[in-house]
Amino acid sequence: MPTETMPDWLRVFADHQPMTLVTNTVRSYTLNGTGGPDALPALIWSVGTLVVTFPLAVWLYRSRTSQ
């Protein structure tokens, strides 16, 4: 969906969310065989998300199973 038709606050979120970068990278790999300009930011977002959520998931798992 073109973001030009969205309200300003929603357009900012839609244009700068990490899933857009990942989707564009996968699309570029599929169609062109290269990651394109979004590949590095998509990788950084993916690794950053794992760095934050993996320890949180381990902590939650341990706190709920150690009873």
Phi and psi in radians as a Rosetta constraint file:
Dihedral C 1 N 2 CA 2 C 2 CIRCULARHARMONIC -1.129 0.35
Dihedral N 2 CA 2 C 2 N 3 CIRCULARHARMONIC 2.303 0.35
Dihedral C 2 N 3 CA 3 C 3 CIRCULARHARMONIC -1.394 0.35
Dihedral N 3 CA 3 C 3 N 4 CIRCULARHARMONIC -0.164 0.35
Dihedral C 3 N 4 CA 4 C 4 CIRCULARHARMONIC -1.131 0.35
Dihedral N 4 CA 4 C 4 N 5 CIRCULARHARMONIC -0.400 0.35
Dihedral C 4 N 5 CA 5 C 5 CIRCULARHARMONIC -1.536 0.35
Dihedral N 5 CA 5 C 5 N 6 CIRCULARHARMONIC -0.075 0.35
Dihedral C 5 N 6 CA 6 C 6 CIRCULARHARMONIC -1.518 0.35
Dihedral N 6 CA 6 C 6 N 7 CIRCULARHARMONIC 2.748 0.35
Dihedral C 6 N 7 CA 7 C 7 CIRCULARHARMONIC -1.070 0.35
Dihedral N 7 CA 7 C 7 N 8 CIRCULARHARMONIC 2.736 0.35
Dihedral C 7 N 8 CA 8 C 8 CIRCULARHARMONIC -0.966 0.35
Dihedral N 8 CA 8 C 8 N 9 CIRCULARHARMONIC -0.803 0.35
Dihedral C 8 N 9 CA 9 C 9 CIRCULARHARMONIC -1.141 0.35
Dihedral N 9 CA 9 C 9 N 10 CIRCULARHARMONIC -0.625 0.35
Dihedral C 9 N 10 CA 10 C 10 CIRCULARHARMONIC -1.339 0.35
Dihedral N 10 CA 10 C 10 N 11 CIRCULARHARMONIC -0.598 0.35
Dihedral C 10 N 11 CA 11 C 11 CIRCULARHARMONIC -1.089 0.35
Dihedral N 11 CA 11 C 11 N 12 CIRCULARHARMONIC -0.735 0.35
Dihedral C 11 N 12 CA 12 C 12 CIRCULARHARMONIC -1.058 0.35
Dihedral N 12 CA 12 C 12 N 13 CIRCULARHARMONIC -0.792 0.35
Dihedral C 12 N 13 CA 13 C 13 CIRCULARHARMONIC -1.123 0.35
Dihedral N 13 CA 13 C 13 N 14 CIRCULARHARMONIC -0.803 0.35
Dihedral C 13 N 14 CA 14 C 14 CIRCULARHARMONIC -1.144 0.35
Dihedral N 14 CA 14 C 14 N 15 CIRCULARHARMONIC -0.610 0.35
Dihedral C 14 N 15 CA 15 C 15 CIRCULARHARMONIC -1.358 0.35
Dihedral N 15 CA 15 C 15 N 16 CIRCULARHARMONIC -0.363 0.35
Dihedral C 15 N 16 CA 16 C 16 CIRCULARHARMONIC -2.134 0.35
Dihedral N 16 CA 16 C 16 N 17 CIRCULARHARMONIC 0.347 0.35
Dihedral C 16 N 17 CA 17 C 17 CIRCULARHARMONIC -1.485 0.35
Dihedral N 17 CA 17 C 17 N 18 CIRCULARHARMONIC 2.620 0.35
Dihedral C 17 N 18 CA 18 C 18 CIRCULARHARMONIC -1.166 0.35
Dihedral N 18 CA 18 C 18 N 19 CIRCULARHARMONIC -0.503 0.35
Dihedral C 18 N 19 CA 19 C 19 CIRCULARHARMONIC -1.150 0.35
Dihedral N 19 CA 19 C 19 N 20 CIRCULARHARMONIC -0.493 0.35
Dihedral C 19 N 20 CA 20 C 20 CIRCULARHARMONIC -1.107 0.35
Dihedral N 20 CA 20 C 20 N 21 CIRCULARHARMONIC -0.752 0.35
Dihedral C 20 N 21 CA 21 C 21 CIRCULARHARMONIC -1.116 0.35
Dihedral N 21 CA 21 C 21 N 22 CIRCULARHARMONIC -0.771 0.35
Dihedral C 21 N 22 CA 22 C 22 CIRCULARHARMONIC -1.142 0.35
Dihedral N 22 CA 22 C 22 N 23 CIRCULARHARMONIC -0.770 0.35
Dihedral C 22 N 23 CA 23 C 23 CIRCULARHARMONIC -1.093 0.35
Dihedral N 23 CA 23 C 23 N 24 CIRCULARHARMONIC -0.772 0.35
Dihedral C 23 N 24 CA 24 C 24 CIRCULARHARMONIC -1.110 0.35
Dihedral N 24 CA 24 C 24 N 25 CIRCULARHARMONIC -0.646 0.35
Dihedral C 24 N 25 CA 25 C 25 CIRCULARHARMONIC -1.169 0.35
Dihedral N 25 CA 25 C 25 N 26 CIRCULARHARMONIC -0.799 0.35
Dihedral C 25 N 26 CA 26 C 26 CIRCULARHARMONIC -1.095 0.35
Dihedral N 26 CA 26 C 26 N 27 CIRCULARHARMONIC -0.735 0.35
Dihedral C 26 N 27 CA 27 C 27 CIRCULARHARMONIC -1.077 0.35
Dihedral N 27 CA 27 C 27 N 28 CIRCULARHARMONIC -0.738 0.35
Dihedral C 27 N 28 CA 28 C 28 CIRCULARHARMONIC -1.158 0.35
Dihedral N 28 CA 28 C 28 N 29 CIRCULARHARMONIC -0.732 0.35
Dihedral C 28 N 29 CA 29 C 29 CIRCULARHARMONIC -1.070 0.35
Dihedral N 29 CA 29 C 29 N 30 CIRCULARHARMONIC -0.704 0.35
Dihedral C 29 N 30 CA 30 C 30 CIRCULARHARMONIC -1.195 0.35
Dihedral N 30 CA 30 C 30 N 31 CIRCULARHARMONIC -0.761 0.35
Dihedral C 30 N 31 CA 31 C 31 CIRCULARHARMONIC -1.517 0.35
Dihedral N 31 CA 31 C 31 N 32 CIRCULARHARMONIC -0.632 0.35
Dihedral C 31 N 32 CA 32 C 32 CIRCULARHARMONIC -1.985 0.35
Dihedral N 32 CA 32 C 32 N 33 CIRCULARHARMONIC -0.292 0.35
Dihedral C 32 N 33 CA 33 C 33 CIRCULARHARMONIC 1.457 0.35
Dihedral N 33 CA 33 C 33 N 34 CIRCULARHARMONIC 0.040 0.35
Dihedral C 33 N 34 CA 34 C 34 CIRCULARHARMONIC -2.262 0.35
Dihedral N 34 CA 34 C 34 N 35 CIRCULARHARMONIC 2.801 0.35
Dihedral C 34 N 35 CA 35 C 35 CIRCULARHARMONIC -1.352 0.35
Dihedral N 35 CA 35 C 35 N 36 CIRCULARHARMONIC -0.377 0.35
Dihedral C 35 N 36 CA 36 C 36 CIRCULARHARMONIC 1.326 0.35
Dihedral N 36 CA 36 C 36 N 37 CIRCULARHARMONIC -3.016 0.35
Dihedral C 36 N 37 CA 37 C 37 CIRCULARHARMONIC -1.240 0.35
Dihedral N 37 CA 37 C 37 N 38 CIRCULARHARMONIC -0.269 0.35
Dihedral C 37 N 38 CA 38 C 38 CIRCULARHARMONIC -1.593 0.35
Dihedral N 38 CA 38 C 38 N 39 CIRCULARHARMONIC -0.041 0.35
Dihedral C 38 N 39 CA 39 C 39 CIRCULARHARMONIC -1.136 0.35
Dihedral N 39 CA 39 C 39 N 40 CIRCULARHARMONIC -0.840 0.35
Dihedral C 39 N 40 CA 40 C 40 CIRCULARHARMONIC -1.157 0.35
Dihedral N 40 CA 40 C 40 N 41 CIRCULARHARMONIC -0.847 0.35
Dihedral C 40 N 41 CA 41 C 41 CIRCULARHARMONIC -1.063 0.35
Dihedral N 41 CA 41 C 41 N 42 CIRCULARHARMONIC -0.615 0.35
Dihedral C 41 N 42 CA 42 C 42 CIRCULARHARMONIC -1.129 0.35
Dihedral N 42 CA 42 C 42 N 43 CIRCULARHARMONIC -0.723 0.35
Dihedral C 42 N 43 CA 43 C 43 CIRCULARHARMONIC -1.127 0.35
Dihedral N 43 CA 43 C 43 N 44 CIRCULARHARMONIC -0.741 0.35
Dihedral C 43 N 44 CA 44 C 44 CIRCULARHARMONIC -1.101 0.35
Dihedral N 44 CA 44 C 44 N 45 CIRCULARHARMONIC -0.785 0.35
Dihedral C 44 N 45 CA 45 C 45 CIRCULARHARMONIC -1.083 0.35
Dihedral N 45 CA 45 C 45 N 46 CIRCULARHARMONIC -0.733 0.35
Dihedral C 45 N 46 CA 46 C 46 CIRCULARHARMONIC -1.127 0.35
Dihedral N 46 CA 46 C 46 N 47 CIRCULARHARMONIC -0.813 0.35
Dihedral C 46 N 47 CA 47 C 47 CIRCULARHARMONIC -1.145 0.35
Dihedral N 47 CA 47 C 47 N 48 CIRCULARHARMONIC -0.737 0.35
Dihedral C 47 N 48 CA 48 C 48 CIRCULARHARMONIC -1.063 0.35
Dihedral N 48 CA 48 C 48 N 49 CIRCULARHARMONIC -0.705 0.35
Dihedral C 48 N 49 CA 49 C 49 CIRCULARHARMONIC -1.121 0.35
Dihedral N 49 CA 49 C 49 N 50 CIRCULARHARMONIC -0.735 0.35
Dihedral C 49 N 50 CA 50 C 50 CIRCULARHARMONIC -1.134 0.35
Dihedral N 50 CA 50 C 50 N 51 CIRCULARHARMONIC -0.695 0.35
Dihedral C 50 N 51 CA 51 C 51 CIRCULARHARMONIC -1.081 0.35
Dihedral N 51 CA 51 C 51 N 52 CIRCULARHARMONIC -0.602 0.35
Dihedral C 51 N 52 CA 52 C 52 CIRCULARHARMONIC -1.463 0.35
Dihedral N 52 CA 52 C 52 N 53 CIRCULARHARMONIC -0.779 0.35
Dihedral C 52 N 53 CA 53 C 53 CIRCULARHARMONIC -1.459 0.35
Dihedral N 53 CA 53 C 53 N 54 CIRCULARHARMONIC -0.517 0.35
Dihedral C 53 N 54 CA 54 C 54 CIRCULARHARMONIC -1.111 0.35
Dihedral N 54 CA 54 C 54 N 55 CIRCULARHARMONIC -0.885 0.35
Dihedral C 54 N 55 CA 55 C 55 CIRCULARHARMONIC -1.079 0.35
Dihedral N 55 CA 55 C 55 N 56 CIRCULARHARMONIC -0.608 0.35
Dihedral C 55 N 56 CA 56 C 56 CIRCULARHARMONIC -1.125 0.35
Dihedral N 56 CA 56 C 56 N 57 CIRCULARHARMONIC -0.745 0.35
Dihedral C 56 N 57 CA 57 C 57 CIRCULARHARMONIC -1.127 0.35
Dihedral N 57 CA 57 C 57 N 58 CIRCULARHARMONIC -0.732 0.35
Dihedral C 57 N 58 CA 58 C 58 CIRCULARHARMONIC -1.111 0.35
Dihedral N 58 CA 58 C 58 N 59 CIRCULARHARMONIC -0.767 0.35
Dihedral C 58 N 59 CA 59 C 59 CIRCULARHARMONIC -1.073 0.35
Dihedral N 59 CA 59 C 59 N 60 CIRCULARHARMONIC -0.797 0.35
Dihedral C 59 N 60 CA 60 C 60 CIRCULARHARMONIC -1.102 0.35
Dihedral N 60 CA 60 C 60 N 61 CIRCULARHARMONIC -0.721 0.35
Dihedral C 60 N 61 CA 61 C 61 CIRCULARHARMONIC -1.087 0.35
Dihedral N 61 CA 61 C 61 N 62 CIRCULARHARMONIC -0.824 0.35
Dihedral C 61 N 62 CA 62 C 62 CIRCULARHARMONIC -1.149 0.35
Dihedral N 62 CA 62 C 62 N 63 CIRCULARHARMONIC -0.662 0.35
Dihedral C 62 N 63 CA 63 C 63 CIRCULARHARMONIC -1.222 0.35
Dihedral N 63 CA 63 C 63 N 64 CIRCULARHARMONIC -0.459 0.35
Dihedral C 63 N 64 CA 64 C 64 CIRCULARHARMONIC -1.629 0.35
Dihedral N 64 CA 64 C 64 N 65 CIRCULARHARMONIC -0.314 0.35
Dihedral C 64 N 65 CA 65 C 65 CIRCULARHARMONIC -1.843 0.35
Dihedral N 65 CA 65 C 65 N 66 CIRCULARHARMONIC -0.100 0.35
Dihedral C 65 N 66 CA 66 C 66 CIRCULARHARMONIC -1.589 0.35
Dihedral N 66 CA 66 C 66 N 67 CIRCULARHARMONIC 0.227 0.35
